[in-house]
Amino acid sequence: MEVVYITIGVSIIVAVFFFIIFIKSVKSGQYEDTYTPSVRMLFDDELVKEPKKHIENQQE
C-alpha cells in the first residue's frame, strides 16, 4: 500500500513540473505562430532532379 502513495506523490510532482514548463513556454511566446508550420510543409520539398544515366549506358 505504501508503493501506491509513493507513486501518487511522484506522479503529482512530475505533473506539476510539466505544467510549470508548459506555462513558461506559453508566456515566452512558444505557441504564438500557428500559421507558419501549416504552410512550411508545403515548401519543404526541394526540386527533385532526374538521376543521371549510368556510365554503362553511356558507353554503348
Secondary structure by P-SEA (a helix, b strand, c coil): caaaaaaaaaaaaaaaaaaaaaaaaaaacccccccaaaaaaacccccccccccccccccc
